[in-house]
Amino acid sequence: MKKFMKIKSNRILYLSKTLIFYLSILFLFLSSITSFAQVYSATEGHANFRAKMPFNSYMGKSDRLQGTINFETGKVAFKVPVRSIKTNKDKRDEHMYELLEAKKNPDVVFDGTLIDNFDINKKGNQSVPVKGDFTLAGTTRQITIPLDLELVSEGTIQLKASWTLLITDYGLERPSIVFIQVDDKHELSVDAVLMEK
């Protein structure tokens, strides 16, 4: 009887250790998956645009790009306060704010969804397209932007993107200087460091 109880006790101990081992492996596996299923945010990213005209061009820059990417749901949301955009000329800036109706539409906004997944285990830069609504001066159009994403360290992702738009698509008149009009096509770019929340 004692021998039987000892065998039974050893078997229970073995099964308990085996169960604990497999539960530990499962926990580690799930942790590795859920640790990246997080929201990453940027609070001080950069957004730029380049406007061209015959024989000249100028840049508009903001260092107040804010937004988030939820890699679990794929949701992407970014905004730039219009009045944070500067072109190094106060008069031109004020004209731009009037053109974009900054009081009525204080932010340039993008709200979309990632089309592909970002692979946390892949080294180097990954191009991940995002499709969504881009709102400028109160007009919204659907666009697709290729995001360049790179995991630079644990919990930190570098984001870069560039695309073009026609300002007339957003109901805006082309600015002019002494009867010379700015090109309709503008080049836009963003650069931000996303930190895990």
TARA-V189288 format. One line per field, one symbol per residue. psi: psi as a letter, one per 40 degrees, with the letter a starting at -180 (. if undefined). Layout:
BEGIN
psi: ???
END
This chain:
BEGIN
psi: dddddddddddddddddddddddddddddddddddegihiihefihhiihhiiheiiiihiiffhiiihhedeehhhiihhdeehieehddddddddddefdddgeihihhahhdiihhdehiaihhhihhahhhhfehhihihhhhhhhhdihehhhhiiiiiihddeffhihiihfehiiidhihiiihihhih.
END
